[in-house]
């Protein structure tokens, strides 16, 4: 397996990526990874690396990359939004098709990265399958969850909430970004994300998809939104696996989401991805 860091895309808006390439004889499908939002990208990083390396050892070319304004990619976080992230995924798909001898691309994502992967696949005929880990199905609910972090920070710093959620949203829409764990959330990003309701959309391109519900308990009840999302695809499979929420700060260090990874590899094999 070879790992190659590089930049791709337009010179005035380049993206940073890591290619994981098999030593010989690639499979017919390559993978593009779509990373989560904000600090969740940081905490999930090692799990992403582990999965990418495992896929490459199995013969699948993999491209991990940073969205515009993230990591080592060009731009500022506040300048990125849902639309720019979808455009970045399209660029990543185009690039891996140009460097790997494959016929199609599968998209993988966790949390908000999974939501973006689902949306990108709906618009891109080059995408042949989807793997969605704990996807954000309701963008409006997720944005409220994101703002909760700002409220907690206010309580820590000021001992009270000086600006409630409605006031924070008004501030963003007036052009003043809100600090969320060190990331500047803009009104444009908030509004675009809040319009995402994956379980209520009319899917334009049914395709094979795995929706993994990650839970601290193996016997957890199926999330109705995940079930509705999986039912849109052909075939669509919803499976629950036991994993701690490694996409946020927890006591246990996660270098590998073993159960999620094995469930994913089984699905890939069964569906001949």
KADALIN-V684973 format. One record per backbone hydrogen bond with DSSP energy under -1.0 kcal/mol. CO is the residue of the C=O (numbers start at 1). NH is the residue of the N-H. E is the energy in kcal/mol with one decimal. If there is no record, write none. Layout:
co & nh & e
CO & NH & E
CO & NH & E
//
This chain:
co & nh & e
2 & 21 & -3.3
4 & 19 & -2.6
6 & 17 & -2.8
8 & 15 & -3.2
10 & 13 & -1.7
14 & 74 & -2.5
15 & 8 & -2.4
16 & 66 & -2.4
17 & 6 & -2.2
18 & 64 & -2.4
19 & 4 & -2.5
20 & 62 & -2.3
21 & 2 & -3.0
28 & 103 & -3.0
28 & 104 & -1.4
30 & 106 & -3.2
31 & 63 & -2.5
32 & 108 & -2.3
37 & 40 & -1.7
38 & 41 & -1.4
39 & 43 & -2.1
40 & 44 & -1.8
42 & 45 & -1.0
44 & 48 & -2.1
45 & 49 & -2.3
46 & 50 & -2.5
47 & 51 & -2.3
48 & 52 & -2.5
49 & 53 & -2.4
50 & 54 & -2.0
51 & 55 & -2.4
52 & 56 & -2.2
53 & 57 & -2.1
54 & 58 & -1.2
55 & 60 & -2.6
56 & 59 & -1.6
59 & 27 & -3.1
61 & 31 & -2.8
62 & 20 & -3.1
63 & 33 & -2.5
64 & 18 & -3.0
67 & 70 & -2.2
70 & 73 & -2.4
74 & 69 & -2.0
76 & 79 & -1.4
77 & 80 & -1.7
81 & 85 & -1.9
82 & 86 & -2.2
83 & 87 & -2.1
84 & 88 & -2.0
85 & 89 & -2.2
86 & 90 & -1.9
87 & 91 & -2.0
88 & 92 & -2.3
89 & 93 & -2.5
90 & 94 & -2.4
91 & 95 & -2.4
92 & 96 & -2.5
93 & 97 & -1.8
94 & 98 & -1.0
95 & 99 & -1.1
96 & 100 & -2.0
100 & 102 & -1.9
104 & 30 & -2.1
105 & 128 & -2.6
106 & 32 & -2.3
107 & 131 & -2.3
108 & 34 & -3.1
109 & 133 & -2.9
110 & 113 & -2.0
111 & 115 & -1.7
111 & 136 & -1.5
112 & 116 & -2.3
113 & 117 & -2.0
114 & 118 & -2.5
115 & 119 & -2.1
116 & 120 & -2.8
117 & 121 & -2.5
118 & 122 & -1.3
120 & 123 & -1.1
124 & 127 & -1.7
126 & 105 & -1.7
129 & 107 & -2.1
130 & 210 & -2.1
131 & 109 & -2.0
132 & 212 & -3.1
133 & 111 & -2.4
137 & 198 & -2.1
138 & 142 & -1.9
139 & 143 & -2.4
140 & 144 & -1.7
141 & 145 & -1.8
142 & 146 & -2.4
143 & 147 & -2.2
144 & 148 & -1.2
146 & 149 & -1.1
147 & 151 & -1.9
148 & 152 & -2.2
149 & 153 & -1.9
150 & 154 & -2.3
151 & 155 & -2.0
152 & 156 & -1.8
153 & 157 & -2.8
154 & 158 & -3.1
164 & 168 & -2.4
165 & 169 & -2.6
166 & 170 & -2.3
167 & 171 & -2.2
168 & 172 & -2.4
169 & 173 & -2.5
170 & 174 & -1.2
171 & 176 & -2.6
172 & 175 & -1.6
178 & 185 & -3.1
180 & 183 & -1.7
183 & 180 & -3.0
185 & 178 & -2.6
186 & 190 & -2.6
187 & 191 & -2.8
188 & 192 & -2.3
189 & 193 & -2.5
190 & 194 & -2.4
193 & 196 & -1.8
196 & 139 & -3.2
197 & 200 & -1.7
208 & 130 & -1.9
209 & 237 & -2.3
210 & 132 & -3.3
211 & 239 & -2.3
212 & 134 & -3.4
213 & 241 & -2.5
215 & 243 & -2.4
217 & 220 & -1.1
223 & 227 & -2.5
224 & 228 & -2.4
225 & 229 & -2.1
226 & 230 & -2.9
227 & 231 & -1.9
229 & 232 & -1.4
230 & 233 & -1.3
235 & 209 & -2.2
237 & 211 & -3.3
239 & 213 & -3.1
241 & 215 & -2.5
244 & 246 & -2.4
245 & 248 & -1.6
256 & 258 & -1.4
257 & 261 & -2.9
258 & 262 & -2.5
259 & 263 & -2.2
260 & 264 & -2.1
261 & 265 & -2.5
262 & 266 & -2.2
263 & 267 & -2.0
264 & 268 & -2.4
265 & 269 & -2.2
266 & 270 & -2.7
267 & 271 & -2.4
268 & 273 & -2.2
269 & 272 & -1.0
//
